[in-house]
């Protein structure tokens, strides 16, 4: 969520926004703590974030580095929303936090359709055939055929190729009027 932020205010409407920010923070997986570089680092807000959600990942970002270029150890990213400086680093940081350092394997993949599972198995089997064909030193035409079959399975997976049985299944669910 893009929230109102956390600060002290006397305005009733703003207080409600701040309350909602605190509630959202309690359930957040990641907090992008953006501070105005001119105002400096807020230890109070940093502490409040940690108190509200001790397990949350927090990326601390200083904005307006084109005006104030002070570097602090506790800041993760320095950006200028106006010029775009530092945004690529911030995006890469978000990706890193989102994906983590984990290396994903086929056991980590969740496939929700039996058709997709079959396409992936078919592609894997044909790639394995291509590897075996290469090891057997058979003609390149055989390798190309296996790779083409794997490619077709992947194209079917992403919907680029629709075999007749899929088309028949789709159209069997429609009533074509008179």
C-alpha positions as CSV (number, residue, x, y, z in Angstrom):
1,X,0.0,0.0,0.0
2,X,1.0,3.6,-0.5
3,X,0.1,5.0,2.9
4,X,0.0,8.4,4.5
5,X,3.1,7.6,6.4
6,X,3.8,7.8,10.1
7,X,4.1,11.2,11.8
8,X,2.5,13.4,14.4
9,X,-0.5,15.5,13.3
10,X,-3.3,17.5,14.8
11,X,-5.5,17.2,11.7
12,X,-8.3,14.6,12.3
13,X,-8.3,13.4,8.7
14,X,-4.5,13.0,8.6
15,X,-4.6,11.2,12.0
16,X,-7.0,8.6,10.4
17,X,-4.6,8.1,7.5
18,X,-1.7,7.7,10.0
19,X,-3.7,5.1,11.9
20,X,-4.4,3.2,8.7
21,X,-0.7,3.3,7.9
22,X,0.1,1.7,11.3
23,X,-2.5,-1.0,10.7
24,X,-1.1,-1.7,7.2
25,X,2.4,-1.9,8.6
26,X,1.5,-4.6,11.1
27,X,0.7,-7.0,8.2
28,X,3.3,-5.9,5.7
29,X,6.0,-8.2,4.3
30,X,8.1,-5.3,3.1
31,X,8.2,-1.6,4.0
32,X,9.7,1.0,1.7
33,X,10.6,3.7,4.3
34,X,11.0,6.8,2.1
35,X,12.5,9.9,3.8
36,X,13.1,13.3,2.5
37,X,16.9,13.7,2.5
38,X,16.4,17.4,3.6
39,X,14.6,16.3,6.7
40,X,17.1,13.6,7.6
41,X,16.8,10.1,9.0
42,X,14.0,9.5,11.6
43,X,15.2,7.2,14.3
44,X,11.7,7.5,15.9
45,X,9.8,6.2,12.9
46,X,12.4,3.5,12.3
47,X,11.9,2.3,15.9
48,X,8.1,2.5,15.5
49,X,8.3,0.3,12.3
50,X,10.3,-2.3,14.2
51,X,7.9,-2.2,17.2
52,X,4.8,-2.6,15.1
53,X,6.2,-5.4,12.9
54,X,9.5,-6.8,14.2
55,X,9.8,-9.3,11.3
56,X,9.2,-7.0,8.4
57,X,11.9,-6.3,5.8
58,X,12.6,-2.5,5.6
59,X,14.3,-0.8,2.8
60,X,15.3,2.7,3.9
61,X,15.3,5.2,1.0
62,X,16.4,8.8,0.9
63,X,14.6,10.9,-1.7
64,X,15.7,14.3,-3.1
65,X,19.4,13.4,-3.3
66,X,19.6,16.1,-6.0
67,X,19.1,18.7,-3.3
68,X,20.8,17.0,-0.4
69,X,23.5,14.4,-1.0
70,X,24.4,13.4,2.6
71,X,25.2,9.7,2.9
72,X,24.3,7.7,6.0
73,X,25.1,4.2,6.9
74,X,21.5,3.3,7.9
75,X,20.2,4.2,4.4
76,X,19.8,1.5,1.8
77,X,19.0,3.6,-1.3
78,X,19.5,7.1,-2.4
79,X,17.1,8.4,-5.1
80,X,15.8,11.4,-6.8
81,X,12.2,10.9,-7.8
82,X,12.5,14.1,-9.9
83,X,15.5,13.1,-12.0
84,X,15.2,9.3,-11.7
85,X,18.7,8.9,-10.2
86,X,19.1,5.8,-8.1
87,X,15.8,4.3,-9.3
88,X,17.4,1.3,-11.0
89,X,19.2,0.4,-7.9
90,X,16.0,0.7,-5.9
91,X,14.1,-1.5,-8.3
92,X,16.9,-4.1,-8.2
93,X,16.8,-4.0,-4.4
94,X,13.1,-4.6,-4.4
95,X,13.5,-7.6,-6.8
96,X,16.2,-9.0,-4.5
97,X,14.1,-8.7,-1.4
98,X,11.0,-10.1,-3.2
99,X,12.8,-13.1,-4.7
100,X,15.4,-13.5,-2.1
101,X,18.7,-15.3,-2.7
102,X,16.9,-18.6,-3.1
103,X,17.6,-20.7,-6.2
104,X,14.4,-22.1,-7.4
105,X,14.1,-25.7,-8.6
106,X,11.3,-27.7,-10.3
107,X,10.1,-28.8,-6.8
108,X,9.4,-25.1,-5.9
109,X,7.1,-24.6,-8.9
110,X,3.3,-24.8,-8.5
111,X,1.4,-25.6,-11.7
112,X,-2.4,-25.4,-11.4
113,X,-3.4,-27.2,-14.6
114,X,-2.8,-30.8,-15.6
115,X,-2.4,-29.6,-19.2
116,X,0.4,-27.3,-18.1
117,X,2.1,-30.1,-16.2
118,X,1.9,-32.3,-19.3
119,X,3.4,-29.6,-21.5
120,X,6.3,-29.1,-19.0
121,X,6.9,-32.9,-18.8
122,X,6.8,-33.2,-22.6
123,X,9.3,-30.3,-23.0
124,X,11.6,-31.8,-20.4
125,X,11.5,-35.3,-22.0
126,X,12.2,-33.9,-25.4
127,X,15.1,-31.8,-24.1
128,X,16.5,-34.9,-22.4
129,X,16.1,-36.8,-25.8
130,X,18.1,-34.0,-27.5
131,X,20.9,-34.3,-24.9
132,X,21.0,-38.1,-25.3
133,X,21.0,-37.7,-29.1
134,X,23.9,-35.3,-28.9
135,X,25.8,-37.7,-26.6
136,X,25.1,-40.5,-29.1
137,X,26.7,-38.4,-31.8
138,X,23.7,-38.9,-34.1
139,X,22.8,-36.5,-36.9
140,X,21.9,-32.9,-36.1
141,X,18.5,-33.4,-37.7
142,X,17.6,-35.8,-34.8
143,X,18.7,-33.2,-32.2
144,X,16.8,-30.5,-34.0
145,X,13.7,-32.6,-34.1
146,X,13.8,-33.2,-30.3
147,X,14.4,-29.5,-29.7
148,X,11.6,-28.5,-32.0
149,X,9.2,-30.9,-30.1
150,X,10.3,-29.3,-26.8
151,X,9.7,-25.9,-28.2
152,X,6.3,-26.9,-29.4
153,X,5.4,-28.1,-25.9
154,X,6.5,-24.8,-24.4
155,X,4.6,-22.9,-27.1
156,X,1.5,-24.9,-26.2
157,X,2.0,-24.0,-22.6
158,X,2.0,-20.3,-23.2
159,X,-0.9,-20.5,-25.7
160,X,1.1,-19.9,-28.9
161,X,0.1,-23.3,-30.3
162,X,-3.4,-24.7,-29.7
163,X,-3.6,-28.4,-30.6
164,X,-6.9,-29.7,-32.0
165,X,-7.9,-31.5,-28.8
166,X,-7.6,-28.2,-26.8
167,X,-9.6,-26.3,-29.4
168,X,-12.3,-29.1,-29.4
169,X,-12.4,-28.9,-25.6
170,X,-12.8,-25.2,-25.6
171,X,-15.5,-25.2,-28.3
172,X,-17.4,-28.1,-26.8
173,X,-18.3,-25.8,-23.9
174,X,-19.9,-23.2,-26.2
175,X,-23.4,-23.5,-27.7
176,X,-23.2,-22.2,-31.2
177,X,-26.7,-20.8,-32.0
178,X,-28.9,-21.3,-35.1
